[in-house]
Amino acid sequence: MSDNDHQVPLPDLNGAAPPSDDLSVYVEEDHGGRVAADLEAVFDVPVQVSAVLGRSKMDVSDLLKLGPGTVLELDRRVGEAIDIYVNDRLVARGEVVLVEDKLGVTMTEIIKAERA
């Protein structure tokens, strides 16, 4: 990452007061001088991201009967938010969007994980 890259502020986990004279970085009341560049060591760590439209349970015999054109009923209704998982952990909810010819997901809600 170069010095010219845009830096995103991260929350200050140590409770230190944010710098008041540095206007080059977006700072909120609960953000300190930490930026995304501080996490550069983990930028190349691969993660699995899954967008789950819905779920359904069925017997193996019913699964084997599925074919092209089969409609599978899911536990969600049209328009409901989908779940977004990172490494099998629910992190957000969102909506399916169409970008040019491809499907995408817009995050509409971030799920805060409770720490044990």
Z-matrix of the N, CA and C atoms (Angstrom, degrees):
N
C 1 1.440
C 2 1.515 1 108.58
N 3 1.318 2 118.42 1 131.77
C 4 1.454 3 121.42 2 -177.30
C 5 1.516 4 110.83 3 -89.91
N 6 1.339 5 116.35 4 167.24
C 7 1.457 6 121.44 5 179.13
C 8 1.519 7 112.03 6 -67.67
N 9 1.341 8 117.71 7 -17.10
C 10 1.459 9 120.96 8 -178.00
C 11 1.516 10 112.69 9 -87.30
N 12 1.342 11 118.50 10 -7.44
C 13 1.461 12 121.17 11 -179.25
C 14 1.519 13 110.32 12 -66.69
N 15 1.330 14 115.45 13 147.51
C 16 1.455 15 121.04 14 177.79
C 17 1.518 16 109.20 15 -67.40
N 18 1.300 17 117.64 16 134.14
C 19 1.447 18 121.26 17 -178.33
C 20 1.522 19 109.59 18 -106.16
N 21 1.333 20 116.15 19 131.51
C 22 1.453 21 122.58 20 -179.79
C 23 1.515 22 108.36 21 -101.92
N 24 1.349 23 117.91 22 128.74
C 25 1.465 24 119.08 23 -179.18
C 26 1.519 25 111.56 24 -70.25
N 27 1.340 26 115.97 25 144.20
C 28 1.454 27 122.54 26 176.27
C 29 1.518 28 108.59 27 -113.37
N 30 1.326 29 118.57 28 154.76
C 31 1.461 30 119.84 29 178.55
C 32 1.520 31 111.03 30 -64.37
N 33 1.319 32 115.28 31 145.08
C 34 1.458 33 120.84 32 177.89
C 35 1.521 34 108.09 33 -84.13
N 36 1.317 35 117.36 34 110.18
C 37 1.455 36 121.78 35 -177.34
C 38 1.519 37 112.26 36 -82.06
N 39 1.326 38 117.45 37 -8.86
C 40 1.460 39 121.12 38 -179.56
C 41 1.522 40 112.67 39 -95.51
N 42 1.326 41 118.32 40 -3.75
C 43 1.456 42 121.96 41 177.55
C 44 1.513 43 114.38 42 79.13
N 45 1.327 44 118.35 43 12.18
C 46 1.463 45 120.88 44 179.51
C 47 1.515 46 109.94 45 -72.61
N 48 1.312 47 116.96 46 150.42
C 49 1.462 48 121.83 47 179.40
C 50 1.519 49 110.19 48 -70.70
N 51 1.347 50 117.88 49 143.61
C 52 1.458 51 120.35 50 179.77
C 53 1.520 52 110.75 51 -70.58
N 54 1.340 53 117.84 52 149.72
C 55 1.457 54 119.97 53 177.62
C 56 1.523 55 109.90 54 -67.84
N 57 1.333 56 116.70 55 132.86
C 58 1.465 57 120.24 56 -175.80
C 59 1.517 58 112.82 57 -92.86
N 60 1.327 59 119.41 58 -16.72
C 61 1.465 60 121.07 59 -175.81
C 62 1.524 61 113.58 60 -99.95
N 63 1.330 62 119.45 61 -6.04
C 64 1.455 63 122.01 62 -178.18
C 65 1.525 64 109.84 63 -93.90
N 66 1.336 65 117.73 64 100.88
C 67 1.451 66 122.40 65 -178.81
C 68 1.520 67 112.11 66 -93.95
N 69 1.338 68 118.51 67 -1.80
C 70 1.461 69 120.82 68 -178.05
C 71 1.524 70 112.35 69 -77.82
N 72 1.323 71 117.19 70 -16.63
C 73 1.461 72 122.31 71 179.75
C 74 1.519 73 108.25 72 -121.07
N 75 1.338 74 116.64 73 134.20
C 76 1.456 75 121.89 74 177.80
C 77 1.516 76 108.74 75 -63.60
N 78 1.320 77 117.53 76 122.92
C 79 1.452 78 121.48 77 -176.46
C 80 1.517 79 108.76 78 -130.08
N 81 1.325 80 116.96 79 128.18
C 82 1.450 81 122.53 80 172.55
C 83 1.514 82 108.00 81 -105.60
N 84 1.300 83 115.66 82 175.34
C 85 1.452 84 120.86 83 -177.26
C 86 1.535 85 112.16 84 -57.38
N 87 1.348 86 117.56 85 -36.92
C 88 1.452 87 119.95 86 -176.85
C 89 1.525 88 112.99 87 -97.14
N 90 1.342 89 119.12 88 13.41
C 91 1.454 90 121.96 89 178.91
C 92 1.523 91 109.63 90 -111.12
N 93 1.311 92 115.26 91 140.70
C 94 1.454 93 120.54 92 175.96
C 95 1.506 94 110.19 93 -105.20
N 96 1.306 95 116.89 94 -155.67
C 97 1.449 96 121.54 95 -178.38
C 98 1.515 97 113.68 96 -82.11
N 99 1.326 98 118.65 97 2.20
C 100 1.461 99 121.24 98 -179.87
C 101 1.511 100 109.68 99 -73.19
N 102 1.317 101 116.22 100 142.04
C 103 1.456 102 121.72 101 -178.88
C 104 1.521 103 109.22 102 -133.69
N 105 1.341 104 116.63 103 169.35
C 106 1.460 105 121.28 104 -178.79
C 107 1.528 106 111.62 105 -58.11
N 108 1.318 107 117.85 106 -27.68
C 109 1.464 108 120.51 107 179.21
C 110 1.527 109 111.47 108 -61.36
N 111 1.345 110 117.19 109 -23.88
C 112 1.461 111 120.48 110 177.36
C 113 1.523 112 111.78 111 -64.99
N 114 1.327 113 117.25 112 -20.28
C 115 1.463 114 121.88 113 -178.91
C 116 1.526 115 112.45 114 -99.28
N 117 1.313 116 117.20 115 14.52
C 118 1.457 117 121.61 116 -174.90
C 119 1.523 118 112.75 117 -54.12
N 120 1.317 119 118.82 118 -30.17
C 121 1.463 120 121.79 119 -178.53
C 122 1.522 121 112.47 120 -64.48
N 123 1.333 122 118.67 121 -23.52
C 124 1.461 123 120.91 122 -178.08
C 125 1.528 124 113.04 123 -106.20
N 126 1.318 125 118.56 124 4.63
C 127 1.472 126 121.69 125 -178.25
C 128 1.524 127 112.85 126 -61.09
N 129 1.323 128 119.27 127 -29.57
C 130 1.453 129 122.45 128 -176.90
C 131 1.531 130 112.68 129 -95.49
N 132 1.332 131 118.67 130 6.05
C 133 1.458 132 121.37 131 178.81
C 134 1.530 133 108.22 132 -76.28
N 135 1.333 134 117.55 133 121.23
C 136 1.471 135 119.44 134 -179.13
C 137 1.523 136 111.30 135 -73.29
N 138 1.330 137 116.27 136 141.16
C 139 1.452 138 122.61 137 174.57
C 140 1.527 139 108.55 138 -130.70
N 141 1.314 140 116.29 139 154.03
C 142 1.458 141 121.11 140 177.41
C 143 1.519 142 108.09 141 -99.94
N 144 1.337 143 116.86 142 122.27
C 145 1.453 144 122.39 143 178.91
C 146 1.520 145 108.14 144 -110.03
N 147 1.344 146 116.29 145 128.50
C 148 1.465 147 121.44 146 -179.58
C 149 1.518 148 108.95 147 -127.50
N 150 1.331 149 115.63 148 136.55
C 151 1.461 150 121.74 149 173.85
C 152 1.526 151 106.74 150 -111.83
N 153 1.318 152 117.11 151 113.70
C 154 1.455 153 122.11 152 -173.89
C 155 1.524 154 109.40 153 -100.14
N 156 1.333 155 115.54 154 115.02
C 157 1.463 156 121.64 155 179.39
C 158 1.513 157 111.55 156 -74.76
N 159 1.304 158 117.72 157 -31.48
C 160 1.452 159 123.04 158 -179.02
C 161 1.512 160 109.63 159 171.16
N 162 1.330 161 115.40 160 177.28
C 163 1.454 162 120.86 161 -178.52
C 164 1.519 163 109.39 162 -132.85
N 165 1.321 164 115.13 163 158.91
C 166 1.456 165 121.55 164 177.14
C 167 1.518 166 108.18 165 -152.47
N 168 1.331 167 116.63 166 143.56
C 169 1.458 168 121.30 167 176.64
C 170 1.517 169 107.99 168 -111.42
N 171 1.331 170 115.36 169 139.86
C 172 1.463 171 120.06 170 177.91
C 173 1.518 172 109.45 171 -156.35
N 174 1.308 173 114.67 172 161.34
C 175 1.455 174 120.45 173 175.66
C 176 1.525 175 109.13 174 -74.91
N 177 1.320 176 115.62 175 156.86
C 178 1.465 177 120.81 176 178.85
C 179 1.527 178 110.34 177 -59.64
N 180 1.323 179 117.34 178 -36.55
C 181 1.467 180 119.77 179 179.88
C 182 1.534 181 111.04 180 -62.05
N 183 1.344 182 117.20 181 -38.29
C 184 1.467 183 120.51 182 176.98
C 185 1.530 184 110.99 183 -70.77
N 186 1.311 185 116.40 184 -35.93
C 187 1.465 186 121.08 185 178.53
C 188 1.526 187 110.77 186 -61.73
N 189 1.329 188 116.51 187 -40.72
C 190 1.461 189 120.94 188 -179.01
C 191 1.529 190 112.54 189 -69.00
N 192 1.323 191 117.73 190 -19.80
C 193 1.462 192 121.89 191 179.27
C 194 1.532 193 112.45 192 -83.07
N 195 1.335 194 117.84 193 -10.76
C 196 1.469 195 120.73 194 -178.57
C 197 1.524 196 110.05 195 -67.31
N 198 1.310 197 115.77 196 143.48
C 199 1.455 198 120.68 197 178.06
C 200 1.519 199 109.27 198 -152.31
N 201 1.325 200 117.54 199 -178.62
C 202 1.470 201 120.75 200 178.93
C 203 1.534 202 110.54 201 -56.80
N 204 1.320 203 115.43 202 133.24
C 205 1.460 204 120.90 203 178.66
C 206 1.514 205 114.49 204 89.08
N 207 1.331 206 117.48 205 -6.78
C 208 1.462 207 120.71 206 179.04
C 209 1.525 208 109.33 207 -69.09
N 210 1.308 209 117.25 208 134.47
C 211 1.466 210 122.46 209 176.44
C 212 1.520 211 107.87 210 -94.54
N 213 1.320 212 116.03 211 125.40
C 214 1.456 213 122.11 212 -179.01
C 215 1.524 214 107.95 213 -110.10
N 216 1.312 215 116.69 214 119.57
C 217 1.460 216 121.20 215 -179.28
C 218 1.525 217 109.72 216 -77.37
N 219 1.331 218 115.94 217 127.58
C 220 1.461 219 121.92 218 179.76
C 221 1.521 220 109.76 219 -105.21
N 222 1.325 221 116.09 220 170.00
C 223 1.465 222 121.14 221 -178.84
C 224 1.528 223 113.31 222 -84.54
N 225 1.312 224 118.32 223 13.31
C 226 1.466 225 122.89 224 179.56
C 227 1.512 226 110.03 225 -121.68
N 228 1.314 227 115.72 226 154.94
C 229 1.460 228 121.47 227 175.80
C 230 1.523 229 109.25 228 -98.63
N 231 1.321 230 115.83 229 160.53
C 232 1.464 231 121.27 230 176.32
C 233 1.527 232 108.13 231 -59.66
N 234 1.323 233 116.36 232 132.25
C 235 1.458 234 121.31 233 178.59
C 236 1.513 235 114.53 234 93.25
N 237 1.332 236 118.29 235 -13.64
C 238 1.465 237 120.22 236 177.55
C 239 1.522 238 109.60 237 -71.49
N 240 1.316 239 115.60 238 151.67
C 241 1.464 240 120.87 239 178.38
C 242 1.525 241 110.38 240 -65.09
N 243 1.327 242 115.71 241 146.69
C 244 1.463 243 120.98 242 175.39
C 245 1.524 244 108.87 243 -97.88
N 246 1.319 245 116.26 244 158.24
C 247 1.466 246 121.30 245 179.79
C 248 1.515 247 109.83 246 -92.92
N 249 1.334 248 116.11 247 138.94
C 250 1.462 249 122.55 248 178.23
C 251 1.526 250 107.44 249 -116.63
N 252 1.320 251 114.59 250 120.90
C 253 1.460 252 121.60 251 -178.02
C 254 1.527 253 109.79 252 -112.07
N 255 1.333 254 116.08 253 142.76
C 256 1.465 255 122.54 254 169.96
C 257 1.516 256 105.89 255 -121.97
N 258 1.324 257 115.57 256 120.08
C 259 1.480 258 121.70 257 -176.35
C 260 1.524 259 110.96 258 50.25
N 261 1.326 260 116.55 259 49.14
C 262 1.469 261 123.81 260 176.45
C 263 1.524 262 113.93 261 64.09
N 264 1.323 263 118.25 262 19.00
C 265 1.463 264 121.75 263 176.39
C 266 1.526 265 108.28 264 -118.28
N 267 1.328 266 116.44 265 127.65
C 268 1.459 267 121.36 266 179.47
C 269 1.526 268 109.07 267 -65.58
N 270 1.338 269 117.43 268 120.40
C 271 1.460 270 121.02 269 -178.62
C 272 1.527 271 112.80 270 -119.18
N 273 1.345 272 117.68 271 -20.89
C 274 1.464 273 118.98 272 -176.46
C 275 1.522 274 109.91 273 -161.62
N 276 1.322 275 114.42 274 168.04
C 277 1.462 276 122.21 275 169.68
C 278 1.516 277 106.57 276 -124.65
N 279 1.332 278 115.78 277 154.12
C 280 1.450 279 117.85 278 -177.13
C 281 1.507 280 113.04 279 -160.85
N 282 1.321 281 114.71 280 -171.32
C 283 1.456 282 122.68 281 -179.32
C 284 1.520 283 109.38 282 -124.27
N 285 1.326 284 115.33 283 147.10
C 286 1.457 285 120.61 284 176.30
C 287 1.527 286 107.75 285 -78.38
N 288 1.337 287 116.29 286 134.49
C 289 1.465 288 122.04 287 178.47
C 290 1.522 289 109.05 288 -129.07
N 291 1.303 290 115.72 289 158.57
C 292 1.454 291 122.00 290 176.96
C 293 1.523 292 107.89 291 -108.87
N 294 1.328 293 117.15 292 121.49
C 295 1.459 294 123.50 293 179.05
C 296 1.521 295 106.77 294 -118.65
N 297 1.332 296 115.84 295 108.44
C 298 1.456 297 122.51 296 -172.11
C 299 1.516 298 108.74 297 54.94
N 300 1.339 299 119.74 298 -114.29
C 301 1.469 300 122.05 299 -178.78
C 302 1.527 301 112.51 300 -100.21
N 303 1.319 302 118.29 301 3.71
C 304 1.461 303 120.17 302 -169.90
C 305 1.522 304 111.24 303 -118.60
N 306 1.339 305 114.68 304 151.37
C 307 1.456 306 120.74 305 174.77
C 308 1.519 307 109.70 306 -84.09
N 309 1.312 308 115.72 307 146.05
C 310 1.449 309 121.54 308 176.79
C 311 1.518 310 109.21 309 -143.09
N 312 1.301 311 116.59 310 -179.44
C 313 1.458 312 122.00 311 179.63
C 314 1.519 313 108.39 312 -131.99
N 315 1.326 314 115.76 313 131.86
C 316 1.456 315 121.99 314 173.22
C 317 1.517 316 107.93 315 -104.33
N 318 1.324 317 117.47 316 123.83
C 319 1.459 318 120.46 317 178.45
C 320 1.525 319 108.82 318 -75.40
N 321 1.332 320 116.22 319 128.58
C 322 1.456 321 121.16 320 179.78
C 323 1.520 322 112.06 321 -112.42
N 324 1.336 323 116.62 322 -16.76
C 325 1.471 324 120.80 323 -177.42
C 326 1.525 325 108.62 324 -150.54
N 327 1.319 326 116.78 325 128.53
C 328 1.458 327 121.89 326 175.82
C 329 1.526 328 107.17 327 -95.28
N 330 1.325 329 117.10 328 131.01
C 331 1.459 330 122.24 329 179.93
C 332 1.522 331 108.76 330 -93.72
N 333 1.316 332 116.76 331 119.99
C 334 1.459 333 120.21 332 178.53
C 335 1.522 334 109.00 333 -83.40
N 336 1.313 335 115.62 334 123.03
C 337 1.472 336 121.21 335 -179.60
C 338 1.512 337 109.45 336 -79.51
N 339 1.321 338 114.87 337 139.15
C 340 1.457 339 119.66 338 175.51
C 341 1.523 340 108.05 339 -85.98
N 342 1.304 341 115.27 340 130.61
C 343 1.470 342 119.51 341 -178.20
C 344 1.522 343 109.93 342 -93.66
N 345 1.327 344 114.32 343 139.16
C 346 1.478 345 118.92 344 -178.31
C 347 1.511 346 110.82 345 -85.50
